[in-house]
Amino acid sequence: MRRRPTRPPVPVSEFTGFRFPPEVIVPAVRWYLRYALSYRDVEELLAERGLVVDHVTVYR
């Protein structure tokens, strides 16, 4: 019997299934944790950068 050549596993992103790209998620989480901001504060910071995100979305 011949073996099939095995393919290397496809890397899976930790952000798969999220609505926003990692370039948005990472700074929002960083601001929230580093500066002890509220979800509404993070929402305002993202809005200043042109992203309309509800504070509940930041929470989730």
CHARMM-style PDB file with segment names, atoms N, HN, CA, C and O in Angstrom:
ATOM      1  N   MET     1       0.822  -1.187   0.000  1.00  0.00      PROA
ATOM      2  CA  MET     1       0.000   0.000   0.000  1.00  0.00      PROA
ATOM      3  C   MET     1       0.867   1.252   0.000  1.00  0.00      PROA
ATOM      4  O   MET     1       1.848   1.369   0.734  1.00  0.00      PROA
ATOM      5  N   ARG     2       0.469   2.155  -0.836  1.00  0.00      PROA
ATOM      6  HN  ARG     2      -0.328   2.059  -1.432  1.00  0.00      PROA
ATOM      7  CA  ARG     2       1.200   3.417  -0.876  1.00  0.00      PROA
ATOM      8  C   ARG     2       0.482   4.443  -0.011  1.00  0.00      PROA
ATOM      9  O   ARG     2      -0.746   4.506   0.038  1.00  0.00      PROA
ATOM     10  N   ARG     3       1.270   5.216   0.647  1.00  0.00      PROA
ATOM     11  HN  ARG     3       2.268   5.165   0.607  1.00  0.00      PROA
ATOM     12  CA  ARG     3       0.712   6.271   1.493  1.00  0.00      PROA
ATOM     13  C   ARG     3       0.523   7.536   0.687  1.00  0.00      PROA
ATOM     14  O   ARG     3       1.332   7.868  -0.179  1.00  0.00      PROA
ATOM     15  N   ARG     4      -0.547   8.230   0.981  1.00  0.00      PROA
ATOM     16  HN  ARG     4      -1.204   7.960   1.685  1.00  0.00      PROA
ATOM     17  CA  ARG     4      -0.748   9.534   0.364  1.00  0.00      PROA
ATOM     18  C   ARG     4       0.188  10.538   1.022  1.00  0.00      PROA
ATOM     19  O   ARG     4       0.431  10.474   2.227  1.00  0.00      PROA
ATOM     20  N   PRO     5       0.702  11.452   0.237  1.00  0.00      PROA
ATOM     21  CA  PRO     5       1.534  12.487   0.866  1.00  0.00      PROA
ATOM     22  C   PRO     5       0.657  13.352   1.793  1.00  0.00      PROA
ATOM     23  O   PRO     5      -0.439  13.777   1.426  1.00  0.00      PROA
ATOM     24  N   THR     6       1.162  13.587   2.962  1.00  0.00      PROA
ATOM     25  HN  THR     6       2.052  13.242   3.260  1.00  0.00      PROA
ATOM     26  CA  THR     6       0.392  14.384   3.915  1.00  0.00      PROA
ATOM     27  C   THR     6       0.638  15.866   3.670  1.00  0.00      PROA
ATOM     28  O   THR     6       1.751  16.290   3.360  1.00  0.00      PROA
ATOM     29  N   ARG     7      -0.413  16.627   3.815  1.00  0.00      PROA
ATOM     30  HN  ARG     7      -1.317  16.283   4.066  1.00  0.00      PROA
ATOM     31  CA  ARG     7      -0.303  18.071   3.656  1.00  0.00      PROA
ATOM     32  C   ARG     7      -0.076  18.687   5.028  1.00  0.00      PROA
ATOM     33  O   ARG     7      -0.610  18.207   6.028  1.00  0.00      PROA
ATOM     34  N   PRO     8       0.713  19.743   5.071  1.00  0.00      PROA
ATOM     35  CA  PRO     8       0.888  20.424   6.362  1.00  0.00      PROA
ATOM     36  C   PRO     8      -0.444  21.043   6.788  1.00  0.00      PROA
ATOM     37  O   PRO     8      -1.237  21.450   5.939  1.00  0.00      PROA
ATOM     38  N   PRO     9      -0.692  21.115   8.094  1.00  0.00      PROA
ATOM     39  CA  PRO     9      -1.962  21.690   8.544  1.00  0.00      PROA
ATOM     40  C   PRO     9      -2.062  23.175   8.172  1.00  0.00      PROA
ATOM     41  O   PRO     9      -1.081  23.917   8.213  1.00  0.00      PROA
ATOM     42  N   VAL    10      -3.261  23.570   7.814  1.00  0.00      PROA
ATOM     43  HN  VAL    10      -4.059  22.967   7.781  1.00  0.00      PROA
ATOM     44  CA  VAL    10      -3.505  24.966   7.450  1.00  0.00      PROA
ATOM     45  C   VAL    10      -3.591  25.775   8.734  1.00  0.00      PROA
ATOM     46  O   VAL    10      -4.376  25.442   9.622  1.00  0.00      PROA
ATOM     47  N   PRO    11      -2.800  26.828   8.846  1.00  0.00      PROA
ATOM     48  CA  PRO    11      -2.875  27.640  10.066  1.00  0.00      PROA
ATOM     49  C   PRO    11      -4.248  28.299  10.188  1.00  0.00      PROA
ATOM     50  O   PRO    11      -4.778  28.853   9.225  1.00  0.00      PROA
ATOM     51  N   VAL    12      -4.803  28.226  11.384  1.00  0.00      PROA
ATOM     52  HN  VAL    12      -4.372  27.776  12.166  1.00  0.00      PROA
ATOM     53  CA  VAL    12      -6.114  28.810  11.643  1.00  0.00      PROA
ATOM     54  C   VAL    12      -5.920  30.061  12.483  1.00  0.00      PROA
ATOM     55  O   VAL    12      -5.215  30.040  13.492  1.00  0.00      PROA
ATOM     56  N   SER    13      -6.535  31.129  12.069  1.00  0.00      PROA
ATOM     57  HN  SER    13      -7.107  31.146  11.249  1.00  0.00      PROA
ATOM     58  CA  SER    13      -6.431  32.388  12.803  1.00  0.00      PROA
ATOM     59  C   SER    13      -7.308  32.338  14.039  1.00  0.00      PROA
ATOM     60  O   SER    13      -8.388  31.749  14.020  1.00  0.00      PROA
ATOM     61  N   GLU    14      -6.843  32.957  15.113  1.00  0.00      PROA
ATOM     62  HN  GLU    14      -5.965  33.436  15.129  1.00  0.00      PROA
ATOM     63  CA  GLU    14      -7.638  33.050  16.326  1.00  0.00      PROA
ATOM     64  C   GLU    14      -8.822  33.977  16.128  1.00  0.00      PROA
ATOM     65  O   GLU    14      -9.736  33.997  16.951  1.00  0.00      PROA
ATOM     66  N   PHE    15      -8.817  34.740  15.052  1.00  0.00      PROA
ATOM     67  HN  PHE    15      -8.074  34.724  14.383  1.00  0.00      PROA
ATOM     68  CA  PHE    15      -9.861  35.724  14.790  1.00  0.00      PROA
ATOM     69  C   PHE    15     -10.896  35.220  13.791  1.00  0.00      PROA
ATOM     70  O   PHE    15     -11.746  35.997  13.355  1.00  0.00      PROA
ATOM     71  N   THR    16     -10.851  33.956  13.419  1.00  0.00      PROA
ATOM     72  HN  THR    16     -10.161  33.325  13.773  1.00  0.00      PROA
ATOM     73  CA  THR    16     -11.796  33.403  12.470  1.00  0.00      PROA
ATOM     74  C   THR    16     -13.197  33.475  13.053  1.00  0.00      PROA
ATOM     75  O   THR    16     -13.425  33.066  14.191  1.00  0.00      PROA
ATOM     76  N   GLY    17     -14.125  33.991  12.278  1.00  0.00      PROA
ATOM     77  HN  GLY    17     -13.939  34.323  11.353  1.00  0.00      PROA
ATOM     78  CA  GLY    17     -15.510  34.082  12.701  1.00  0.00      PROA
ATOM     79  C   GLY    17     -15.890  35.415  13.306  1.00  0.00      PROA
ATOM     80  O   GLY    17     -17.068  35.659  13.565  1.00  0.00      PROA
ATOM     81  N   PHE    18     -14.915  36.289  13.538  1.00  0.00      PROA
ATOM     82  HN  PHE    18     -13.958  36.091  13.327  1.00  0.00      PROA
ATOM     83  CA  PHE    18     -15.218  37.604  14.077  1.00  0.00      PROA
ATOM     84  C   PHE    18     -15.597  38.547  12.943  1.00  0.00      PROA
ATOM     85  O   PHE    18     -15.153  38.377  11.808  1.00  0.00      PROA
ATOM     86  N   ARG    19     -16.414  39.534  13.255  1.00  0.00      PROA
ATOM     87  HN  ARG    19     -16.775  39.673  14.177  1.00  0.00      PROA
ATOM     88  CA  ARG    19     -16.885  40.474  12.247  1.00  0.00      PROA
ATOM     89  C   ARG    19     -15.803  41.455  11.825  1.00  0.00      PROA
ATOM     90  O   ARG    19     -15.710  41.817  10.651  1.00  0.00      PROA
ATOM     91  N   PHE    20     -14.986  41.886  12.778  1.00  0.00      PROA
ATOM     92  HN  PHE    20     -15.062  41.593  13.731  1.00  0.00      PROA
ATOM     93  CA  PHE    20     -13.954  42.886  12.500  1.00  0.00      PROA
ATOM     94  C   PHE    20     -12.594  42.216  12.344  1.00  0.00      PROA
ATOM     95  O   PHE    20     -12.352  41.159  12.928  1.00  0.00      PROA
ATOM     96  N   PRO    21     -11.709  42.820  11.566  1.00  0.00      PROA
ATOM     97  CA  PRO    21     -10.380  42.243  11.365  1.00  0.00      PROA
ATOM     98  C   PRO    21      -9.511  42.400  12.616  1.00  0.00      PROA
ATOM     99  O   PRO    21      -9.813  43.218  13.485  1.00  0.00      PROA
ATOM    100  N   PRO    22      -8.445  41.624  12.703  1.00  0.00      PROA
ATOM    101  CA  PRO    22      -7.545  41.707  13.857  1.00  0.00      PROA
ATOM    102  C   PRO    22      -6.975  43.105  14.078  1.00  0.00      PROA
ATOM    103  O   PRO    22      -6.662  43.470  15.211  1.00  0.00      PROA
ATOM    104  N   GLU    23      -6.836  43.893  13.009  1.00  0.00      PROA
ATOM    105  HN  GLU    23      -7.090  43.596  12.088  1.00  0.00      PROA
ATOM    106  CA  GLU    23      -6.290  45.244  13.134  1.00  0.00      PROA
ATOM    107  C   GLU    23      -7.221  46.158  13.939  1.00  0.00      PROA
ATOM    108  O   GLU    23      -6.791  47.209  14.414  1.00  0.00      PROA
ATOM    109  N   VAL    24      -8.472  45.773  14.092  1.00  0.00      PROA
ATOM    110  HN  VAL    24      -8.821  44.920  13.705  1.00  0.00      PROA
ATOM    111  CA  VAL    24      -9.430  46.531  14.890  1.00  0.00      PROA
ATOM    112  C   VAL    24      -9.573  45.917  16.285  1.00  0.00      PROA
ATOM    113  O   VAL    24      -9.648  46.635  17.282  1.00  0.00      PROA
ATOM    114  N   ILE    25      -9.610  44.609  16.345  1.00  0.00      PROA
ATOM    115  HN  ILE    25      -9.548  44.025  15.536  1.00  0.00      PROA
ATOM    116  CA  ILE    25      -9.841  43.914  17.614  1.00  0.00      PROA
ATOM    117  C   ILE    25      -8.679  44.110  18.578  1.00  0.00      PROA
ATOM    118  O   ILE    25      -8.895  44.398  19.756  1.00  0.00      PROA
ATOM    119  N   VAL    26      -7.473  43.961  18.102  1.00  0.00      PROA
ATOM    120  HN  VAL    26      -7.298  43.728  17.146  1.00  0.00      PROA
ATOM    121  CA  VAL    26      -6.299  44.025  18.979  1.00  0.00      PROA
ATOM    122  C   VAL    26      -6.158  45.383  19.667  1.00  0.00      PROA
ATOM    123  O   VAL    26      -5.970  45.418  20.883  1.00  0.00      PROA
ATOM    124  N   PRO    27      -6.242  46.506  18.942  1.00  0.00      PROA
ATOM    125  CA  PRO    27      -6.144  47.789  19.655  1.00  0.00      PROA
ATOM    126  C   PRO    27      -7.294  48.009  20.643  1.00  0.00      PROA
ATOM    127  O   PRO    27      -7.084  48.564  21.722  1.00  0.00      PROA
ATOM    128  N   ALA    28      -8.500  47.579  20.284  1.00  0.00      PROA
ATOM    129  HN  ALA    28      -8.671  47.128  19.408  1.00  0.00      PROA
ATOM    130  CA  ALA    28      -9.640  47.760  21.191  1.00  0.00      PROA
ATOM    131  C   ALA    28      -9.418  47.002  22.490  1.00  0.00      PROA
ATOM    132  O   ALA    28      -9.675  47.533  23.571  1.00  0.00      PROA
ATOM    133  N   VAL    29      -8.948  45.776  22.395  1.00  0.00      PROA
ATOM    134  HN  VAL    29      -8.740  45.345  21.518  1.00  0.00      PROA
ATOM    135  CA  VAL    29      -8.675  44.985  23.602  1.00  0.00      PROA
ATOM    136  C   VAL    29      -7.512  45.598  24.375  1.00  0.00      PROA
ATOM    137  O   VAL    29      -7.550  45.666  25.604  1.00  0.00      PROA
ATOM    138  N   ARG    30      -6.493  46.040  23.670  1.00  0.00      PROA
ATOM    139  HN  ARG    30      -6.462  45.985  22.672  1.00  0.00      PROA
ATOM    140  CA  ARG    30      -5.337  46.656  24.328  1.00  0.00      PROA
ATOM    141  C   ARG    30      -5.745  47.893  25.112  1.00  0.00      PROA
ATOM    142  O   ARG    30      -5.358  48.053  26.269  1.00  0.00      PROA
ATOM    143  N   TRP    31      -6.530  48.774  24.483  1.00  0.00      PROA
ATOM    144  HN  TRP    31      -6.845  48.644  23.543  1.00  0.00      PROA
ATOM    145  CA  TRP    31      -6.974  49.990  25.173  1.00  0.00      PROA
ATOM    146  C   TRP    31      -7.813  49.648  26.388  1.00  0.00      PROA
ATOM    147  O   TRP    31      -7.631  50.219  27.463  1.00  0.00      PROA
ATOM    148  N   TYR    32      -8.735  48.708  26.210  1.00  0.00      PROA
ATOM    149  HN  TYR    32      -8.883  48.244  25.336  1.00  0.00      PROA
ATOM    150  CA  TYR    32      -9.635  48.347  27.307  1.00  0.00      PROA
ATOM    151  C   TYR    32      -8.858  47.816  28.511  1.00  0.00      PROA
ATOM    152  O   TYR    32      -9.135  48.194  29.649  1.00  0.00      PROA
ATOM    153  N   LEU    33      -7.901  46.952  28.261  1.00  0.00      PROA
ATOM    154  HN  LEU    33      -7.676  46.644  27.336  1.00  0.00      PROA
ATOM    155  CA  LEU    33      -7.157  46.333  29.359  1.00  0.00      PROA
ATOM    156  C   LEU    33      -6.071  47.244  29.919  1.00  0.00      PROA
ATOM    157  O   LEU    33      -5.906  47.326  31.136  1.00  0.00      PROA
ATOM    158  N   ARG    34      -5.342  47.916  29.066  1.00  0.00      PROA
ATOM    159  HN  ARG    34      -5.476  47.848  28.077  1.00  0.00      PROA
ATOM    160  CA  ARG    34      -4.191  48.704  29.520  1.00  0.00      PROA
ATOM    161  C   ARG    34      -4.598  49.962  30.273  1.00  0.00      PROA
ATOM    162  O   ARG    34      -3.986  50.310  31.283  1.00  0.00      PROA
ATOM    163  N   TYR    35      -5.619  50.637  29.789  1.00  0.00      PROA
ATOM    164  HN  TYR    35      -6.116  50.353  28.969  1.00  0.00      PROA
ATOM    165  CA  TYR    35      -5.980  51.924  30.356  1.00  0.00      PROA
ATOM    166  C   TYR    35      -7.245  51.876  31.209  1.00  0.00      PROA
ATOM    167  O   TYR    35      -7.753  52.919  31.620  1.00  0.00      PROA
ATOM    168  N   ALA    36      -7.753  50.687  31.476  1.00  0.00      PROA
ATOM    169  HN  ALA    36      -7.340  49.840  31.143  1.00  0.00      PROA
ATOM    170  CA  ALA    36      -8.947  50.491  32.314  1.00  0.00      PROA
ATOM    171  C   ALA    36     -10.099  51.372  31.831  1.00  0.00      PROA
ATOM    172  O   ALA    36     -10.744  52.066  32.617  1.00  0.00      PROA
ATOM    173  N   LEU    37     -10.341  51.328  30.524  1.00  0.00      PROA
ATOM    174  HN  LEU    37      -9.817  50.764  29.886  1.00  0.00      PROA
ATOM    175  CA  LEU    37     -11.415  52.107  29.929  1.00  0.00      PROA
ATOM    176  C   LEU    37     -12.725  51.336  29.988  1.00  0.00      PROA
ATOM    177  O   LEU    37     -12.735  50.111  30.107  1.00  0.00      PROA
ATOM    178  N   SER    38     -13.815  52.058  29.905  1.00  0.00      PROA
ATOM    179  HN  SER    38     -13.808  53.053  29.808  1.00  0.00      PROA
ATOM    180  CA  SER    38     -15.116  51.399  29.803  1.00  0.00      PROA
ATOM    181  C   SER    38     -15.345  51.012  28.343  1.00  0.00      PROA
ATOM    182  O   SER    38     -14.621  51.454  27.451  1.00  0.00      PROA
ATOM    183  N   TYR    39     -16.357  50.184  28.117  1.00  0.00      PROA
ATOM    184  HN  TYR    39     -16.944  49.824  28.842  1.00  0.00      PROA
ATOM    185  CA  TYR    39     -16.683  49.792  26.749  1.00  0.00      PROA
ATOM    186  C   TYR    39     -17.122  51.005  25.930  1.00  0.00      PROA
ATOM    187  O   TYR    39     -16.854  51.087  24.732  1.00  0.00      PROA
ATOM    188  N   ARG    40     -17.790  51.931  26.583  1.00  0.00      PROA
ATOM    189  HN  ARG    40     -18.008  51.863  27.557  1.00  0.00      PROA
ATOM    190  CA  ARG    40     -18.225  53.144  25.877  1.00  0.00      PROA
ATOM    191  C   ARG    40     -17.024  54.030  25.512  1.00  0.00      PROA
ATOM    192  O   ARG    40     -17.021  54.683  24.468  1.00  0.00      PROA
ATOM    193  N   ASP    41     -16.012  54.044  26.378  1.00  0.00      PROA
ATOM    194  HN  ASP    41     -16.014  53.513  27.226  1.00  0.00      PROA
ATOM    195  CA  ASP    41     -14.792  54.800  26.055  1.00  0.00      PROA
ATOM    196  C   ASP    41     -14.097  54.207  24.835  1.00  0.00      PROA
ATOM    197  O   ASP    41     -13.650  54.937  23.951  1.00  0.00      PROA
ATOM    198  N   VAL    42     -14.011  52.886  24.794  1.00  0.00      PROA
ATOM    199  HN  VAL    42     -14.375  52.294  25.513  1.00  0.00      PROA
ATOM    200  CA  VAL    42     -13.389  52.212  23.641  1.00  0.00      PROA
ATOM    201  C   VAL    42     -14.214  52.481  22.387  1.00  0.00      PROA
ATOM    202  O   VAL    42     -13.663  52.706  21.309  1.00  0.00      PROA
ATOM    203  N   GLU    43     -15.526  52.456  22.533  1.00  0.00      PROA
ATOM    204  HN  GLU    43     -15.974  52.273  23.409  1.00  0.00      PROA
ATOM    205  CA  GLU    43     -16.413  52.769  21.409  1.00  0.00      PROA
ATOM    206  C   GLU    43     -16.109  54.161  20.866  1.00  0.00      PROA
ATOM    207  O   GLU    43     -16.043  54.346  19.650  1.00  0.00      PROA
ATOM    208  N   GLU    44     -15.925  55.139  21.745  1.00  0.00      PROA
ATOM    209  HN  GLU    44     -15.979  54.989  22.732  1.00  0.00      PROA
ATOM    210  CA  GLU    44     -15.616  56.506  21.318  1.00  0.00      PROA
ATOM    211  C   GLU    44     -14.259  56.592  20.637  1.00  0.00      PROA
ATOM    212  O   GLU    44     -14.112  57.294  19.636  1.00  0.00      PROA
ATOM    213  N   LEU    45     -13.264  55.887  21.168  1.00  0.00      PROA
ATOM    214  HN  LEU    45     -13.383  55.317  21.981  1.00  0.00      PROA
ATOM    215  CA  LEU    45     -11.934  55.900  20.542  1.00  0.00      PROA
ATOM    216  C   LEU    45     -11.983  55.300  19.144  1.00  0.00      PROA
ATOM    217  O   LEU    45     -11.344  55.814  18.226  1.00  0.00      PROA
ATOM    218  N   LEU    46     -12.728  54.226  18.976  1.00  0.00      PROA
ATOM    219  HN  LEU    46     -13.246  53.807  19.721  1.00  0.00      PROA
ATOM    220  CA  LEU    46     -12.854  53.631  17.651  1.00  0.00      PROA
ATOM    221  C   LEU    46     -13.621  54.554  16.712  1.00  0.00      PROA
ATOM    222  O   LEU    46     -13.306  54.634  15.525  1.00  0.00      PROA
ATOM    223  N   ALA    47     -14.631  55.256  17.238  1.00  0.00      PROA
ATOM    224  HN  ALA    47     -14.888  55.191  18.203  1.00  0.00      PROA
ATOM    225  CA  ALA    47     -15.401  56.187  16.405  1.00  0.00      PROA
ATOM    226  C   ALA    47     -14.511  57.332  15.917  1.00  0.00      PROA
ATOM    227  O   ALA    47     -14.666  57.806  14.791  1.00  0.00      PROA
ATOM    228  N   GLU    48     -13.583  57.774  16.764  1.00  0.00      PROA
ATOM    229  HN  GLU    48     -13.457  57.390  17.679  1.00  0.00      PROA
ATOM    230  CA  GLU    48     -12.647  58.823  16.347  1.00  0.00      PROA
ATOM    231  C   GLU    48     -11.768  58.366  15.193  1.00  0.00      PROA
ATOM    232  O   GLU    48     -11.273  59.183  14.416  1.00  0.00      PROA
ATOM    233  N   ARG    49     -11.583  57.077  15.087  1.00  0.00      PROA
ATOM    234  HN  ARG    49     -11.986  56.413  15.718  1.00  0.00      PROA
ATOM    235  CA  ARG    49     -10.766  56.513  14.010  1.00  0.00      PROA
ATOM    236  C   ARG    49     -11.608  56.051  12.825  1.00  0.00      PROA
ATOM    237  O   ARG    49     -11.098  55.393  11.918  1.00  0.00      PROA
ATOM    238  N   GLY    50     -12.905  56.397  12.832  1.00  0.00      PROA
ATOM    239  HN  GLY    50     -13.318  56.932  13.569  1.00  0.00      PROA
ATOM    240  CA  GLY    50     -13.766  56.122  11.686  1.00  0.00      PROA
ATOM    241  C   GLY    50     -14.477  54.778  11.720  1.00  0.00      PROA
ATOM    242  O   GLY    50     -15.031  54.361  10.703  1.00  0.00      PROA
ATOM    243  N   LEU    51     -14.481  54.089  12.851  1.00  0.00      PROA
ATOM    244  HN  LEU    51     -14.031  54.428  13.678  1.00  0.00      PROA
ATOM    245  CA  LEU    51     -15.155  52.798  12.949  1.00  0.00      PROA
ATOM    246  C   LEU    51     -16.384  52.924  13.834  1.00  0.00      PROA
ATOM    247  O   LEU    51     -16.289  53.320  14.996  1.00  0.00      PROA
ATOM    248  N   VAL    52     -17.526  52.585  13.279  1.00  0.00      PROA
ATOM    249  HN  VAL    52     -17.603  52.263  12.335  1.00  0.00      PROA
ATOM    250  CA  VAL    52     -18.764  52.638  14.050  1.00  0.00      PROA
ATOM    251  C   VAL    52     -18.962  51.275  14.686  1.00  0.00      PROA
ATOM    252  O   VAL    52     -19.297  50.300  14.014  1.00  0.00      PROA
ATOM    253  N   VAL    53     -18.750  51.226  15.993  1.00  0.00      PROA
ATOM    254  HN  VAL    53     -18.477  52.018  16.539  1.00  0.00      PROA
ATOM    255  CA  VAL    53     -18.866  49.982  16.755  1.00  0.00      PROA
ATOM    256  C   VAL    53     -19.678  50.286  18.003  1.00  0.00      PROA
ATOM    257  O   VAL    53     -19.399  51.259  18.704  1.00  0.00      PROA
ATOM    258  N   ASP    54     -20.667  49.472  18.283  1.00  0.00      PROA
ATOM    259  HN  ASP    54     -20.894  48.681  17.714  1.00  0.00      PROA
ATOM    260  CA  ASP    54     -21.461  49.643  19.492  1.00  0.00      PROA
ATOM    261  C   ASP    54     -20.679  49.123  20.693  1.00  0.00      PROA
ATOM    262  O   ASP    54     -19.860  48.214  20.555  1.00  0.00      PROA
ATOM    263  N   HSD    55     -20.926  49.693  21.866  1.00  0.00      PROA
ATOM    264  HN  HSD    55     -21.592  50.431  21.978  1.00  0.00      PROA
ATOM    265  CA  HSD    55     -20.200  49.262  23.062  1.00  0.00      PROA
ATOM    266  C   HSD    55     -20.504  47.803  23.406  1.00  0.00      PROA
ATOM    267  O   HSD    55     -19.670  47.129  24.011  1.00  0.00      PROA
ATOM    268  N   VAL    56     -21.683  47.307  23.030  1.00  0.00      PROA
ATOM    269  HN  VAL    56     -22.360  47.854  22.538  1.00  0.00      PROA
ATOM    270  CA  VAL    56     -22.007  45.899  23.279  1.00  0.00      PROA
ATOM    271  C   VAL    56     -21.139  44.990  22.407  1.00  0.00      PROA
ATOM    272  O   VAL    56     -20.768  43.894  22.829  1.00  0.00      PROA
ATOM    273  N   THR    57     -20.818  45.438  21.204  1.00  0.00      PROA
ATOM    274  HN  THR    57     -21.119  46.328  20.861  1.00  0.00      PROA
ATOM    275  CA  THR    57     -19.921  44.667  20.329  1.00  0.00      PROA
ATOM    276  C   THR    57     -18.537  44.590  20.945  1.00  0.00      PROA
ATOM    277  O   THR    57     -17.887  43.547  20.877  1.00  0.00      PROA
ATOM    278  N   VAL    58     -18.078  45.678  21.544  1.00  0.00      PROA
ATOM    279  HN  VAL    58     -18.606  46.526  21.598  1.00  0.00      PROA
ATOM    280  CA  VAL    58     -16.770  45.677  22.218  1.00  0.00      PROA
ATOM    281  C   VAL    58     -16.813  44.703  23.380  1.00  0.00      PROA
ATOM    282  O   VAL    58     -15.848  43.977  23.617  1.00  0.00      PROA
ATOM    283  N   TYR    59     -17.919  44.680  24.106  1.00  0.00      PROA
ATOM    284  HN  TYR    59     -18.703  45.271  23.913  1.00  0.00      PROA
ATOM    285  CA  TYR    59     -18.079  43.763  25.237  1.00  0.00      PROA
ATOM    286  C   TYR    59     -17.973  42.309  24.795  1.00  0.00      PROA
ATOM    287  O   TYR    59     -17.314  41.497  25.444  1.00  0.00      PROA
ATOM    288  N   ARG    60     -18.627  41.995  23.686  1.00  0.00      PROA
ATOM    289  HN  ARG    60     -19.162  42.656  23.159  1.00  0.00      PROA
ATOM    290  CA  ARG    60     -18.654  40.599  23.217  1.00  0.00      PROA
ATOM    291  C   ARG    60     -17.325  40.195  22.637  1.00  0.00      PROA
ATOM    292  OT1 ARG    60     -17.164  39.058  22.194  1.00  0.00      PROA
TER     293      ARG     60
END
